[in-house]
Amino acid sequence: MRSYQPDSPQAAGRILALTMIVDGKLAVSEIAAMDSSKILDHIDLDLPGFQRMLQELCDDLLASRPADAIQLDNGLLDRVLAEIAHPDLRRHLLQAMWHIADADDWLADAEAVLLTRASNAWSAERNFSGANARSA
């Protein structure tokens, strides 16, 4: 799996693409949900750029696994999520990820795993505020 610069449009776009395909199918309603969320404007990525990110993600997944056994392990998910460090970007992405995952009125197990890992990884480190958690 290729790496991207932290907080780059490519790193953010890959997470959106992953949200769309993690359940094994790409639904038109998910693309529409992403478009209505305006997240591509926020991350400074146009639709052709996003389509490239989606294709690169699929290429990477197919190249690294047998075609009949594409599985995303937790380590891979954590590495992809770690490329997003800015709290505001994390918050916007997580909101868009939920919007995308809900678009087809079904939260697949793989989507729930991705959303849970993102929520845990991103909120645990900085509590989405950029400030360290207060000690008790």
C-alpha positions as a printed NumPy array, in Angstrom:
array([[  0.   ,   0.   ,   0.   ],
       [  1.459,   3.35 ,  -1.001],
       [  1.964,   6.129,   1.525],
       [  0.851,   9.725,   1.243],
       [  1.952,  12.908,   2.959],
       [  0.158,  13.447,   6.281],
       [ -3.059,  15.436,   5.95 ],
       [ -2.695,  15.559,   2.156],
       [ -5.703,  15.527,  -0.18 ],
       [ -4.552,  12.077,  -1.321],
       [ -4.443,  10.648,   2.21 ],
       [ -7.896,  12.056,   2.952],
       [ -9.282,  10.95 ,  -0.402],
       [ -8.053,   7.407,   0.137],
       [ -9.927,   7.221,   3.451],
       [-13.122,   8.349,   1.722],
       [-12.558,   5.797,  -1.037],
       [-11.916,   3.1  ,   1.55 ],
       [-15.183,   3.974,   3.27 ],
       [-16.979,   3.407,  -0.031],
       [-15.45 ,   0.044,  -0.897],
       [-14.711,  -1.535,   2.47 ],
       [-18.029,  -3.411,   2.349],
       [-17.141,  -4.96 ,  -1.016],
       [-19.315,  -2.792,  -3.216],
       [-19.364,   0.773,  -4.446],
       [-22.896,   2.178,  -4.253],
       [-24.033,   5.151,  -6.308],
       [-25.736,   6.467,  -3.17 ],
       [-22.34 ,   6.608,  -1.429],
       [-20.865,   8.726,  -4.197],
       [-23.902,  11.017,  -4.021],
       [-23.513,  11.266,  -0.234],
       [-19.87 ,  12.22 ,  -0.59 ],
       [-20.78 ,  14.839,  -3.161],
       [-23.536,  16.335,  -0.992],
       [-21.19 ,  16.498,   2.01 ],
       [-18.844,  18.833,   0.079],
       [-15.907,  17.031,   1.713],
       [-13.916,  17.071,  -1.535],
       [-13.975,  20.877,  -1.463],
       [-12.814,  20.812,   2.152],
       [ -9.856,  18.519,   1.417],
       [ -9.006,  20.337,  -1.827],
       [ -9.537,  17.341,  -4.104],
       [-11.581,  17.456,  -7.294],
       [-13.728,  14.572,  -8.561],
       [-11.154,  13.341, -11.119],
       [ -8.536,  13.397,  -8.333],
       [-10.841,  11.388,  -6.098],
       [-11.47 ,   8.897,  -8.887],
       [ -7.692,   8.458,  -9.208],
       [ -7.474,   7.863,  -5.445],
       [-10.22 ,   5.254,  -5.676],
       [ -8.443,   3.508,  -8.544],
       [ -5.079,   3.603,  -6.741],
       [ -6.657,   2.126,  -3.613],
       [ -8.224,  -0.696,  -5.613],
       [ -4.935,  -1.321,  -7.43 ],
       [ -3.022,  -1.415,  -4.135],
       [ -5.508,  -3.79 ,  -2.532],
       [ -5.532,  -6.125,  -5.514],
       [ -1.739,  -6.116,  -5.794],
       [ -1.208,  -6.946,  -2.144],
       [ -3.764,  -9.736,  -1.748],
       [ -5.113, -12.663,  -3.738],
       [ -8.1  , -11.431,  -5.745],
       [-10.536, -13.711,  -3.929],
       [ -9.363, -12.806,  -0.413],
       [ -9.132,  -9.048,  -0.025],
       [ -9.139,  -8.426,   3.697],
       [ -8.18 ,  -5.248,   5.49 ],
       [ -6.301,  -6.014,   8.661],
       [ -6.288,  -3.635,  11.604],
       [ -2.641,  -2.73 ,  11.082],
       [ -3.332,  -1.565,   7.532],
       [ -6.373,   0.431,   8.638],
       [ -4.338,   2.04 ,  11.416],
       [ -1.53 ,   3.023,   9.005],
       [ -4.003,   4.621,   6.593],
       [ -5.789,   6.455,   9.418],
       [ -2.477,   7.643,  10.897],
       [ -1.845,   9.713,   7.757],
       [ -4.507,  12.126,   9.021],
       [ -3.203,  14.108,  11.992],
       [ -5.007,  17.46 ,  12.015],
       [ -7.971,  17.383,  14.432],
       [-10.281,  19.473,  12.221],
       [ -9.538,  17.31 ,   9.194],
       [-10.189,  14.189,  11.253],
       [-13.522,  15.582,  12.414],
       [-14.631,  16.519,   8.892],
       [-13.53 ,  13.177,   7.484],
       [-15.249,  11.172,  10.186],
       [-18.482,  13.076,   9.621],
       [-18.234,  12.443,   5.865],
       [-17.374,   8.774,   6.454],
       [-20.552,   8.318,   8.504],
       [-22.556,  10.138,   5.833],
       [-21.131,   7.841,   3.15 ],
       [-21.59 ,   4.645,   5.172],
       [-25.227,   5.541,   5.938],
       [-26.036,   6.424,   2.324],
       [-27.228,   2.959,   1.339],
       [-29.286,   2.542,   4.553],
       [-27.103,  -0.361,   5.671],
       [-24.063,  -0.304,   7.924],
       [-22.012,  -3.317,   6.886],
       [-19.711,  -4.963,   9.417],
       [-16.615,  -3.775,   7.55 ],
       [-17.913,  -0.191,   7.545],
       [-18.594,  -0.395,  11.279],
       [-15.049,  -1.654,  11.887],
       [-13.541,   1.19 ,   9.845],
       [-15.69 ,   3.833,  11.547],
       [-14.921,   2.44 ,  14.995],
       [-11.18 ,   2.306,  14.333],
       [-11.213,   5.864,  12.98 ],
       [-13.237,   7.117,  15.951],
       [-10.956,   5.399,  18.432],
       [ -7.678,   6.335,  16.754],
       [ -8.539,   9.935,  16.045],
       [-10.416,  10.885,  19.196],
       [ -8.186,   9.039,  21.654],
       [ -5.053,  10.896,  20.646],
       [ -6.309,  14.457,  20.775],
       [ -9.981,  14.299,  21.693],
       [-10.676,  16.109,  18.391],
       [ -9.628,  19.391,  19.988],
       [ -5.894,  19.467,  19.512],
       [ -5.437,  19.732,  23.265],
       [ -4.18 ,  16.984,  25.52 ],
       [ -6.745,  15.389,  27.761],
       [ -6.799,  16.8  ,  31.264],
       [ -5.52 ,  14.579,  33.986],
       [ -7.933,  13.67 ,  36.747]])
